[in-house]
Amino acid sequence: MNNDDDLEKTSHNPSTDTSGTQVESDVEDSPTSAQTEEEEAEALRRKIAEIERKVADGH
């Protein structure tokens, strides 16, 4: 049994930071998140336009 193998497996774990704290992956950069964010922005633009029309009509 070689303990160096066990050490090497744990020392290169990309899901933890240097303090050993679990690090969440950055989902903000994923295409799905960007698409969802764009869809939400478009929905807000539509709501704003609707409110502006109502204000302009005096409602």
ROSE-4610 file (N, C-alpha, C; in Angstrom, 1 decimal, always signed):
// ROSE-4610
residu = [M/M/M/N/N/N/N/N/N/D/D/D/D/D/D/D/D/D/L/L/L/E/E/E/K/K/K/T/T/T/S/S/S/H/H/H/N/N/N/P/P/P/S/S/S/T/T/T/D/D/D/T/T/T/S/S/S/G/G/G/T/T/T/Q/Q/Q/V/V/V/E/E/E/S/S/S/D/D/D/V/V/V/E/E/E/D/D/D/S/S/S/P/P/P/T/T/T/S/S/S/A/A/A/Q/Q/Q/T/T/T/E/E/E/E/E/E/E/E/E/E/E/E/A/A/A/E/E/E/A/A/A/L/L/L/R/R/R/R/R/R/K/K/K/I/I/I/A/A/A/E/E/E/I/I/I/E/E/E/R/R/R/K/K/K/V/V/V/A/A/A/D/D/D/G/G/G/H/H/H]
num = [1/1/1/2/2/2/3/3/3/4/4/4/5/5/5/6/6/6/7/7/7/8/8/8/9/9/9/10/10/10/11/11/11/12/12/12/13/13/13/14/14/14/15/15/15/16/16/16/17/17/17/18/18/18/19/19/19/20/20/20/21/21/21/22/22/22/23/23/23/24/24/24/25/25/25/26/26/26/27/27/27/28/28/28/29/29/29/30/30/30/31/31/31/32/32/32/33/33/33/34/34/34/35/35/35/36/36/36/37/37/37/38/38/38/39/39/39/40/40/40/41/41/41/42/42/42/43/43/43/44/44/44/45/45/45/46/46/46/47/47/47/48/48/48/49/49/49/50/50/50/51/51/51/52/52/52/53/53/53/54/54/54/55/55/55/56/56/56/57/57/57/58/58/58/59/59/59]
x = [+0.9/+0.0/+0.9/+0.6/+1.4/+0.6/+1.0/+0.2/+0.4/+1.5/+1.7/+0.5/+0.0/-1.1/-2.3/-2.6/-3.8/-3.6/-2.4/-2.2/-2.3/-1.8/-1.9/-3.3/-4.1/-5.5/-6.3/-6.0/-6.7/-6.1/-4.8/-4.2/-4.5/-5.0/-5.3/-6.8/-7.6/-9.0/-9.5/-10.0/-10.4/-11.7/-12.4/-13.7/-13.5/-12.2/-12.0/-11.0/-11.1/-10.1/-8.9/-7.9/-6.7/-7.0/-8.1/-8.4/-9.2/-9.6/-10.3/-11.8/-12.3/-13.7/-14.2/-15.4/-16.0/-16.3/-16.0/-16.2/-17.3/-18.3/-19.4/-18.9/-19.3/-18.9/-19.6/-19.0/-19.6/-20.6/-21.9/-22.9/-23.3/-22.8/-23.2/-22.7/-21.6/-21.1/-21.6/-22.5/-23.0/-24.1/-24.2/-25.1/-26.5/-26.9/-28.3/-28.6/-27.7/-27.9/-28.0/-27.1/-27.1/-28.5/-28.9/-30.2/-31.3/-31.3/-32.4/-32.4/-31.2/-31.0/-31.6/-31.3/-31.8/-33.3/-33.9/-35.3/-36.0/-35.4/-35.9/-35.8/-34.7/-34.6/-35.6/-35.9/-36.9/-38.3/-38.6/-39.9/-40.0/-39.0/-39.0/-39.2/-38.5/-38.7/-40.2/-40.8/-42.2/-43.1/-42.8/-43.6/-43.5/-42.3/-42.0/-42.8/-42.7/-43.4/-44.9/-45.4/-46.9/-47.3/-46.5/-46.7/-46.6/-45.6/-45.5/-46.7/-47.2/-48.4/-49.6/-49.8/-50.9/-50.8/-49.6/-49.3/-49.6/-49.2/-49.4/-50.9/-51.7/-53.1/-53.9/-53.2/-53.9/-54.5/-54.2/-54.7/-53.9]
y = [-1.2/+0.0/+1.2/+2.1/+3.3/+4.6/+5.2/+6.4/+7.6/+7.6/+8.7/+8.8/+7.6/+7.6/+8.3/+8.0/+8.5/+10.1/+10.5/+11.9/+12.7/+12.0/+12.7/+12.8/+11.8/+11.9/+13.0/+13.3/+14.3/+15.7/+15.8/+17.1/+17.8/+17.1/+17.7/+17.8/+17.9/+17.9/+19.3/+19.5/+20.8/+21.4/+20.5/+21.0/+21.6/+21.7/+22.4/+23.5/+24.5/+25.5/+25.2/+26.0/+25.7/+25.4/+25.9/+25.7/+24.4/+23.7/+22.5/+22.7/+24.0/+24.3/+23.9/+23.3/+22.9/+24.2/+24.1/+25.3/+25.0/+25.9/+25.6/+26.0/+25.3/+25.6/+26.9/+27.6/+28.9/+28.6/+28.7/+28.4/+29.6/+30.8/+32.0/+32.1/+31.4/+31.4/+30.3/+29.5/+28.5/+29.0/+28.4/+28.9/+28.9/+27.9/+27.8/+29.0/+29.4/+30.5/+31.8/+32.0/+33.2/+33.3/+32.2/+32.2/+32.5/+31.9/+32.2/+33.7/+34.2/+35.6/+36.5/+36.2/+37.0/+36.9/+35.7/+35.6/+36.4/+36.4/+37.2/+38.7/+39.1/+40.5/+40.9/+40.0/+40.3/+40.4/+39.5/+39.6/+40.9/+41.3/+42.6/+43.8/+43.7/+44.8/+44.9/+43.7/+43.7/+44.3/+43.9/+44.5/+46.0/+46.5/+47.9/+48.6/+48.1/+48.7/+48.7/+47.6/+47.6/+48.7/+48.8/+49.8/+51.2/+51.5/+52.8/+53.1/+52.1/+52.3/+52.7/+52.0/+52.3/+53.7/+54.1/+55.4/+56.5/+56.2/+57.2/+57.3/+56.2/+56.2/+56.8/+57.0/+57.6/+56.5/+55.3/+54.2/+53.9]
z = [+0.0/+0.0/+0.0/-0.9/-1.1/-0.7/+0.4/+0.8/-0.1/-0.9/-1.8/-2.9/-3.3/-4.2/-3.6/-2.4/-1.7/-1.6/-1.3/-1.1/-2.4/-3.5/-4.8/-5.3/-5.0/-5.4/-4.7/-3.5/-2.8/-3.0/-3.3/-3.4/-4.6/-5.7/-6.9/-7.2/-6.2/-6.3/-6.7/-7.9/-8.4/-7.8/-7.0/-6.5/-5.1/-4.6/-3.3/-3.5/-2.6/-2.7/-1.8/-1.6/-0.8/+0.6/+1.2/+2.6/+2.7/+1.6/+1.7/+1.6/+1.5/+1.4/+0.0/+0.0/-1.2/-2.1/-3.3/-4.2/-5.2/-5.3/-6.3/-7.7/-8.6/-10.0/-10.4/-11.3/-11.8/-12.9/-12.6/-13.6/-14.3/-13.9/-14.6/-16.0/-16.3/-17.6/-18.6/-18.1/-18.9/-19.9/-21.1/-22.1/-21.6/-20.9/-20.3/-19.4/-18.6/-17.7/-18.5/-19.5/-20.3/-21.0/-21.5/-22.3/-21.3/-20.2/-19.2/-18.8/-18.6/-18.2/-19.3/-20.5/-21.6/-21.7/-21.5/-21.5/-20.4/-19.3/-18.1/-18.5/-19.1/-19.4/-20.5/-21.4/-22.4/-21.8/-20.9/-20.2/-19.4/-18.8/-18.1/-19.0/-20.2/-21.2/-21.6/-21.8/-22.2/-21.1/-19.9/-18.8/-18.7/-18.8/-18.8/-19.9/-21.1/-22.2/-22.0/-21.4/-21.1/-20.1/-19.0/-18.0/-18.6/-19.4/-20.1/-20.9/-21.7/-22.5/-21.6/-20.5/-19.6/-19.0/-18.6/-18.1/-19.2/-20.4/-21.5/-21.8/-21.6/-21.9/-20.7/-19.6/-18.4/-17.5/-17.6/-16.8/-15.6]
